[in-house]
Amino acid sequence: MAEVSFAVFGPPIDTIVVETPPKSTYVDGINGFITSGENIILLEAYVLTNGLKSRIGRILEVRDGPSLLLVQFYVTADQYALTGVNVPALRPPTMRTYIRYSPEVILSNYVRWVPSCSMDLGAFIFTKEDTDNGSTSLAVGMSNAFTVRYRTELDSKNKGKIVVSSIENCFRPFPEHDCHSHRKWDLVLRIAQSLSNGLCSLSLAQRLSKTIKVHVTQVEWAYLLRRLENDQILPINRKGVTTVHITRQWASREAVKRQSTKTVIRLDSQRQMCLLKGVFGGAILVGLRKKPPSTPAIRPHQVYSHSVRRMEDIDYVNTLANLPLVSPEAAYKPYTRSRGIDLLYDPVSHQMLLKIRYQRVKCTNIRVRAELGIEVVGQNANRPIEQVASRVEVQVGTVFEFQNAIYCVARIDGYNVECLVEESENPNVQCDSTVVFSLEETTQHASNYATT
């Protein structure tokens, strides 16, 4: 076996290929096998050349005894400004300015051997076309998701100039269908779709919650625990029962109920939601209460077609953006009214329940617009969110929450405000009824509602 050097070297990029057939090696950090050709994120950034650093790479070769990985590094697009080369800006197609992309990386010709124990997690790297056609659009916002368009190499003949070429037509996000990073992408995509679609509920029911069942294996649940568990998110084990339905001999149907220990992860604060977005993307906190648009037919010369239903100022959204900074409950309670998300896993039935407790607000809510990245214009443009929300001016159409009911201001008569009950979980308050508050009380409730 040839001796391995841990120095960074830069061969011509056309000569850099992934070994065939691909090989795998076990990595303790991820409790699984990693395969040559997969994209990974390392625990620490390695210094390359020209002032560039990177912890994102593609495995070219796997070597055992000791376990080593030959990694070809990606470099973030903004770092190439250090070399004096600016790649074209990553822009959405015409008339589709609502599209956002993951941070862009560029595949370089810098290669280095690293120990396999330095791997942190798999990376999801896709092309711009993958995001435009919707197949990987939910990756935007994930901490380990990136967009790639170009590859580069340091050309000695041009005395240090960077040669840039496109790789979108030949790039493969995953080397095989059955590899570590592809399996994890299927998992997070499945859960992200459930969370995103769950928040777009149009239900007229008074209860602002939704429960979704997702099939998750124990290996997949271990991955989610590893991604989410830290000093702010601690899993809780609780006793329960599980019913398993079985078809026995002679077509006999049997139900077996057995004791089980279920694991719960509760996320009900802003800090916890930031961590959740890093795993499942940025489209899981706000859902527009509208039906999806009808899609036009695909013409013969088209690869895909699209249509859009935009959010307007009169629309309402289901959101988890208005959560407190820290968890409102010190001790875990199985049943709670606080907004948030519970991930309840049953290892017997291999099912995870997504319990979403959201809030219905108007899309002009300050925190909703901040979550969506919509700029606040007008007299509130230069004020912090806390200051804007603390100066709510009550007017017809103002929405607020008080004692588990949602009110909308219908009429203002001097110091009295007549409000219509839009939604209610309070047994003493009926929907579509009218309640009168004082102007001072309404201002206080609306201000508290905007800041919670």
C-alpha positions as CSV (number, residue, x, y, z in Angstrom):
1,M,0.0,0.0,0.0
2,A,1.4,3.4,-1.0
3,E,2.2,5.8,1.7
4,V,-0.5,8.5,2.3
5,S,0.3,12.2,2.4
6,F,-2.0,14.6,4.2
7,A,-0.9,17.6,2.2
8,V,-3.3,19.4,-0.1
9,F,-2.6,19.0,-3.8
10,G,-4.4,20.2,-7.0
11,P,-4.2,17.9,-10.0
12,P,-6.0,18.9,-13.3
13,I,-9.7,18.7,-12.6
14,D,-10.4,16.5,-15.7
15,T,-8.1,13.8,-14.2
16,I,-10.1,13.7,-10.9
17,V,-12.5,10.8,-10.9
18,V,-14.4,8.7,-8.3
19,E,-13.0,5.2,-7.8
20,T,-15.0,2.3,-9.5
21,P,-16.5,0.2,-8.2
22,P,-17.4,2.3,-5.2
23,K,-16.2,1.2,-1.8
24,S,-17.7,1.8,1.7
25,T,-16.2,2.2,5.1
26,Y,-17.8,2.4,8.6
27,V,-17.8,5.8,10.3
28,D,-18.4,5.9,14.1
29,G,-19.6,9.5,14.1
30,I,-22.7,8.7,11.9
31,N,-23.1,5.1,13.1
32,G,-23.2,3.8,9.5
33,F,-21.3,3.3,6.3
34,I,-20.2,6.0,3.8
35,T,-19.5,5.3,0.1
36,S,-17.1,6.8,-2.3
37,G,-18.8,9.4,-4.5
38,E,-20.9,10.8,-1.6
39,N,-20.8,14.5,-0.5
40,I,-20.0,15.1,3.1
41,I,-19.4,17.8,5.7
42,L,-16.3,17.6,7.9
43,L,-16.1,18.5,11.6
44,E,-13.6,21.3,10.9
45,A,-12.6,23.4,7.9
46,Y,-9.3,22.5,6.2
47,V,-7.0,25.2,4.8
48,L,-6.5,24.8,1.1
49,T,-4.5,27.5,-0.9
50,N,-5.0,31.1,-1.9
51,G,-6.6,31.8,1.5
52,L,-9.5,29.3,0.9
53,K,-11.0,27.1,3.5
54,S,-13.6,24.4,3.3
55,R,-15.3,21.6,5.2
56,I,-17.5,20.4,2.3
57,G,-16.2,17.7,0.0
58,R,-16.8,14.7,-2.2
59,I,-15.3,11.3,-1.4
60,L,-13.1,10.1,-4.3
61,E,-11.6,7.1,-2.7
62,V,-11.9,5.0,0.5
63,R,-8.9,3.2,2.1
64,D,-8.9,0.9,5.1
65,G,-6.4,0.3,7.8
66,P,-6.6,3.0,9.1
67,S,-9.9,4.3,7.6
68,L,-9.1,7.2,5.3
69,L,-11.1,9.3,2.8
70,L,-9.7,11.0,-0.3
71,V,-11.8,14.2,-0.5
72,Q,-12.2,16.7,-3.3
73,F,-13.3,20.0,-1.7
74,Y,-16.1,22.3,-2.6
75,V,-15.5,26.0,-1.8
76,T,-18.3,28.5,-1.2
77,A,-18.9,30.9,-4.0
78,D,-18.3,34.0,-1.9
79,Q,-14.8,32.8,-1.0
80,Y,-13.7,33.0,-4.6
81,A,-13.9,36.8,-4.3
82,L,-10.6,36.3,-2.4
83,T,-9.0,35.1,-5.7
84,G,-10.3,38.0,-7.7
85,V,-12.8,35.8,-9.7
86,N,-16.5,36.4,-9.4
87,V,-18.9,33.8,-10.8
88,P,-22.3,34.9,-12.2
89,A,-24.9,35.6,-9.5
90,L,-27.3,32.8,-8.8
91,R,-30.7,34.3,-9.9
92,P,-34.1,32.8,-10.3
93,P,-35.8,32.5,-13.7
94,T,-37.8,35.4,-15.1
95,M,-41.2,35.9,-13.5
96,R,-40.3,33.5,-10.7
97,T,-38.5,35.8,-8.3
98,Y,-40.1,34.0,-5.3
99,I,-37.7,31.1,-5.8
100,R,-34.8,30.9,-3.3
101,Y,-31.7,28.7,-3.4
102,S,-29.4,27.0,-1.0
103,P,-25.9,28.6,-0.6
104,E,-23.8,28.1,-3.7
105,V,-20.6,26.0,-3.7
106,I,-18.0,25.5,-6.4
107,L,-16.3,22.2,-7.0
108,S,-12.5,22.8,-6.9
109,N,-9.5,20.7,-7.9
110,Y,-8.1,20.7,-4.3
111,V,-7.8,17.2,-2.9
112,R,-6.6,15.9,0.4
113,W,-6.7,12.7,2.5
114,V,-8.6,13.0,5.8
115,P,-9.4,10.4,8.5
116,S,-12.9,9.0,8.3
117,C,-13.6,10.0,11.9
118,S,-13.4,13.7,10.8
119,M,-16.8,13.4,9.0
120,D,-19.7,15.2,10.6
121,L,-22.7,14.4,8.3
122,G,-23.8,13.9,4.7
123,A,-24.2,16.9,2.5
124,F,-27.1,17.5,0.0
125,I,-25.7,19.2,-3.0
126,F,-28.0,19.9,-6.0
127,T,-28.0,21.8,-9.2
128,K,-30.0,25.0,-9.9
129,E,-32.3,23.0,-12.2
130,D,-33.2,20.6,-9.4
131,T,-34.5,23.6,-7.4
132,D,-36.3,25.3,-10.3
133,N,-38.3,22.1,-11.2
134,G,-39.3,21.6,-7.6
135,S,-37.7,18.2,-6.9
136,T,-35.4,19.6,-4.3
137,S,-36.9,23.0,-3.4
138,L,-37.6,22.0,0.2
139,A,-33.8,21.7,0.7
140,V,-33.6,25.5,0.9
141,G,-32.8,26.4,4.5
142,M,-31.3,23.1,5.5
143,S,-27.9,23.6,7.1
144,N,-26.3,20.8,5.0
145,A,-27.8,21.7,1.7
146,F,-26.0,23.6,-1.1
147,T,-26.3,24.5,-4.8
148,V,-23.6,23.8,-7.4
149,R,-23.2,25.2,-10.9
150,Y,-19.5,25.3,-11.6
151,R,-16.2,23.6,-11.2
152,T,-12.8,25.4,-11.1
153,E,-9.1,24.7,-11.2
154,L,-6.0,26.7,-10.7
155,D,-4.4,26.7,-14.2
156,S,-0.6,27.0,-13.9
157,K,-0.3,28.0,-17.6
158,N,-2.4,31.1,-16.9
159,K,-0.2,32.0,-14.0
160,G,-2.7,31.6,-11.2
161,K,-5.9,32.4,-13.0
162,I,-9.0,30.4,-12.2
163,V,-10.6,28.4,-15.0
164,V,-14.4,28.1,-14.5
165,S,-16.6,25.6,-16.3
166,S,-20.2,24.4,-15.8
167,I,-21.0,20.9,-14.4
168,E,-24.8,21.1,-14.2
169,N,-25.4,18.7,-17.0
170,C,-23.1,15.9,-15.6
171,F,-23.5,16.4,-11.8
172,R,-24.9,13.6,-9.7
173,P,-26.1,14.5,-6.2
174,F,-25.8,10.9,-5.0
175,P,-23.5,8.1,-6.4
176,E,-26.0,5.3,-5.8
177,H,-29.7,5.0,-4.8
178,D,-28.8,3.0,-1.8
179,C,-26.2,5.1,-0.1
180,H,-26.1,7.0,3.3
181,S,-26.7,10.5,2.0
182,H,-29.5,9.5,-0.4
183,R,-31.3,7.6,2.4
184,K,-31.1,10.6,4.7
185,W,-32.3,12.9,2.0
186,D,-35.4,10.7,1.4
187,L,-36.1,10.8,5.2
188,V,-35.8,14.6,5.7
189,L,-37.7,15.2,2.4
190,R,-40.6,13.0,3.6
191,I,-40.9,14.8,6.9
192,A,-40.4,18.3,5.4
193,Q,-43.2,17.6,3.0
194,S,-45.5,16.5,5.8
195,L,-44.7,19.6,7.9
196,S,-45.1,22.0,5.0
197,N,-48.4,20.5,3.7
198,G,-49.7,20.3,7.3
199,L,-49.4,24.0,7.8
200,C,-51.3,24.7,4.6
201,S,-54.4,23.2,6.0
202,L,-57.7,24.9,5.0
203,S,-59.7,23.3,7.8
204,L,-62.5,25.4,9.3
205,A,-62.4,23.4,12.5
206,Q,-61.9,25.5,15.7
207,R,-58.9,23.5,16.8
208,L,-55.6,24.9,15.4
209,S,-53.7,21.6,15.4
210,K,-52.9,18.7,13.1
211,T,-51.5,15.2,13.6
212,I,-49.6,13.5,10.7
213,K,-48.3,9.9,10.7
214,V,-45.0,9.2,9.1
215,H,-43.3,5.8,8.7
216,V,-39.8,6.0,10.3
217,T,-37.4,3.1,10.9
218,Q,-35.3,3.0,14.1
219,V,-32.2,3.8,12.1
220,E,-33.9,6.9,10.7
221,W,-35.1,7.9,14.1
222,A,-31.5,7.6,15.4
223,Y,-30.4,10.0,12.7
224,L,-33.1,12.5,13.7
225,L,-32.0,12.3,17.3
226,R,-28.4,12.9,16.4
227,R,-29.4,16.0,14.3
228,L,-31.8,17.5,16.9
229,E,-30.5,16.5,20.3
230,N,-28.5,19.2,22.1
231,D,-28.6,21.3,25.3
232,Q,-31.8,23.0,24.0
233,I,-33.7,19.9,22.7
234,L,-33.7,16.8,24.9
235,P,-35.7,13.7,24.1
236,I,-38.2,12.4,26.7
237,N,-39.1,8.8,27.2
238,R,-42.7,8.1,28.2
239,K,-44.6,4.9,28.8
240,G,-47.4,3.9,26.5
241,V,-49.1,1.1,24.6
242,T,-49.0,0.1,21.0
243,T,-51.6,-1.8,19.0
244,V,-50.3,-4.0,16.1
245,H,-52.8,-5.4,13.6
246,I,-51.7,-8.8,12.2
247,T,-53.2,-11.2,9.6
248,R,-52.7,-14.7,10.9
249,Q,-53.3,-18.1,9.3
250,W,-56.6,-18.8,7.6
251,A,-57.0,-15.0,7.0
252,S,-57.6,-14.4,10.8
253,R,-57.3,-10.7,11.8
254,E,-55.7,-10.2,15.1
255,A,-55.0,-7.0,17.2
256,V,-52.2,-7.2,19.7
257,K,-51.8,-4.5,22.3
258,R,-48.5,-4.3,24.1
259,Q,-46.6,-2.0,26.4
260,S,-44.0,0.2,24.8
261,T,-41.6,3.1,25.6
262,K,-42.1,6.0,23.2
263,T,-39.8,8.9,22.7
264,V,-40.9,12.5,22.4
265,I,-39.1,15.6,21.1
266,R,-41.0,18.8,21.8
267,L,-40.1,22.1,20.1
268,D,-42.0,25.1,21.3
269,S,-39.5,28.0,21.2
270,Q,-37.8,30.2,18.6
271,R,-34.4,28.8,19.3
272,Q,-35.6,25.2,18.9
273,M,-37.4,26.1,15.6
274,C,-34.2,27.5,14.2
275,L,-32.5,24.1,14.8
276,L,-35.5,22.4,13.3
277,K,-35.3,24.5,10.1
278,G,-31.6,23.6,9.8
279,V,-32.7,19.9,9.5
280,F,-35.9,20.2,7.5
281,G,-35.6,23.5,5.6
282,G,-37.1,27.0,5.9
283,A,-40.6,26.1,4.5
284,I,-41.9,24.5,7.7
285,L,-43.0,27.5,9.8
286,V,-45.5,29.3,7.6
287,G,-48.3,27.8,5.5
288,L,-50.6,29.8,3.2
289,R,-54.3,29.0,3.7
290,K,-55.0,28.6,0.0
291,K,-55.5,25.7,-2.3
292,P,-52.6,24.9,-4.5
293,P,-52.9,26.4,-8.0
294,S,-53.9,24.2,-11.0
295,T,-50.9,23.3,-13.1
296,P,-50.9,23.9,-16.8
297,A,-50.3,21.1,-19.3
298,I,-46.7,20.4,-20.4
299,R,-46.1,21.3,-24.0
300,P,-43.9,19.0,-26.2
301,H,-40.9,21.3,-26.0
302,Q,-41.1,21.7,-22.2
303,V,-39.5,19.6,-19.5
304,Y,-41.9,20.9,-16.8
305,S,-44.6,23.6,-16.3
306,H,-45.6,25.7,-13.4
307,S,-48.2,28.1,-12.0
308,V,-48.2,30.1,-8.8
309,R,-50.8,31.4,-6.3
310,R,-49.1,34.3,-4.5
311,M,-49.8,35.5,-1.0
312,E,-51.8,38.8,-0.8
313,D,-52.3,41.2,2.1
314,I,-55.8,39.9,2.7
315,D,-54.7,36.3,3.2
316,Y,-54.3,34.4,6.4
317,V,-51.5,31.9,7.2
318,N,-50.9,29.1,9.6
319,T,-47.7,29.8,11.4
320,L,-45.2,28.8,14.1
321,A,-43.2,32.0,13.7
322,N,-44.8,33.7,16.7
323,L,-43.3,31.4,19.4
324,P,-41.6,32.6,22.6
325,L,-37.8,32.9,22.7
326,V,-37.6,30.1,25.3
327,S,-39.9,27.2,26.1
328,P,-43.0,28.3,28.0
329,E,-43.2,25.0,30.0
330,A,-40.4,23.9,32.3
331,A,-41.7,20.3,32.7
332,Y,-43.0,18.1,29.9
333,K,-46.8,17.5,29.9
334,P,-48.4,15.1,27.4
335,Y,-51.2,17.5,26.6
336,T,-50.5,21.1,26.2
337,R,-52.0,24.2,24.6
338,S,-48.7,25.9,23.8
339,R,-47.9,26.2,20.1
340,G,-45.1,24.1,18.7
341,I,-44.3,20.7,17.2
342,D,-44.1,17.3,18.9
343,L,-42.2,14.4,17.3
344,L,-43.6,11.2,19.0
345,Y,-41.8,8.0,17.9
346,D,-43.1,4.5,18.5
347,P,-40.4,1.9,18.0
348,V,-42.8,-1.0,17.9
349,S,-45.0,0.2,15.0
350,H,-42.2,2.2,13.4
351,Q,-44.4,5.3,13.2
352,M,-43.7,8.9,14.1
353,L,-46.5,11.3,14.9
354,L,-46.0,14.9,13.9
355,K,-48.2,16.9,16.2
356,I,-48.4,20.5,15.0
357,R,-50.1,23.2,17.1
358,Y,-50.1,26.4,15.0
359,Q,-51.5,29.9,15.1
360,R,-53.7,31.5,12.5
361,V,-52.8,35.1,11.7
362,K,-53.0,37.6,8.9
363,C,-50.1,37.5,6.5
364,T,-49.3,41.2,7.4
365,N,-48.1,40.0,10.9
366,I,-44.7,41.5,11.6
367,R,-43.1,38.2,12.7
368,V,-44.6,36.3,9.8
369,R,-43.1,38.8,7.3
370,A,-39.7,38.6,9.1
371,E,-39.8,34.8,8.8
372,L,-40.6,34.9,5.1
373,G,-37.9,37.5,4.5
374,I,-40.4,40.2,3.3
375,E,-39.2,43.7,3.9
376,V,-41.3,45.9,6.1
377,V,-42.1,49.1,4.3
378,G,-43.5,52.5,5.4
379,Q,-43.1,54.1,8.8
380,N,-42.1,50.8,10.4
381,A,-39.3,50.0,8.0
382,N,-36.4,51.1,10.2
383,R,-37.8,50.0,13.6
384,P,-37.0,46.7,15.3
385,I,-39.8,44.1,15.3
386,E,-40.3,44.5,19.1
387,Q,-40.9,48.3,18.7
388,V,-43.2,47.9,15.8
389,A,-45.3,45.3,17.5
390,S,-45.5,47.2,20.8
391,R,-47.1,50.2,19.0
392,V,-50.1,48.3,17.4
393,E,-52.7,50.8,16.2
394,V,-56.2,49.2,16.6
395,Q,-58.3,49.5,13.5
396,V,-61.0,47.5,11.7
397,G,-59.5,44.2,10.7
398,T,-57.0,44.0,13.5
399,V,-56.7,40.4,14.8
400,F,-55.6,39.3,18.3
401,E,-55.9,36.4,20.6
402,F,-57.3,36.4,24.1
403,Q,-58.1,33.4,26.4
404,N,-57.8,30.8,23.6
405,A,-60.0,32.7,21.1
406,I,-59.1,34.6,18.0
407,Y,-60.9,38.0,17.6
408,C,-61.1,40.4,14.6
409,V,-62.1,44.0,15.1
410,A,-65.3,44.7,13.3
411,R,-66.3,48.2,14.6
412,I,-64.8,51.0,16.7
413,D,-67.2,53.2,18.6
414,G,-65.4,55.7,20.6
415,Y,-63.8,53.9,23.6
416,N,-65.6,50.6,22.8
417,V,-64.4,48.1,20.2
418,E,-66.8,45.5,18.8
419,C,-64.9,42.2,17.9
420,L,-66.0,39.2,15.9
421,V,-64.9,35.7,17.3
422,E,-63.3,34.0,14.3
423,E,-61.9,30.9,16.1
424,S,-62.3,29.6,19.7
425,E,-61.0,26.8,21.9
426,N,-62.7,28.5,24.9
427,P,-66.0,26.7,25.8
428,N,-67.4,30.0,27.1
429,V,-66.8,31.8,23.8
430,Q,-68.7,30.8,20.6
431,C,-67.5,31.3,17.1
432,D,-69.2,34.0,15.0
433,S,-70.4,35.7,18.2
434,T,-69.6,39.4,19.0
435,V,-67.7,40.6,22.1
436,V,-67.1,44.2,23.1
437,F,-63.8,45.3,24.6
438,S,-62.5,48.7,25.7
439,L,-60.1,50.4,23.3
440,E,-57.4,50.1,26.0
441,E,-57.9,46.4,26.4
442,T,-58.0,45.8,22.7
443,T,-54.7,47.7,22.2
444,Q,-53.0,45.7,24.9
445,H,-54.3,42.3,23.6
446,A,-53.3,43.2,20.0
447,S,-49.8,44.3,21.1
448,N,-49.3,41.1,23.1
449,Y,-50.5,39.0,20.2
450,A,-48.0,40.7,17.8
451,T,-45.0,40.0,20.1
452,T,-45.8,36.4,21.2
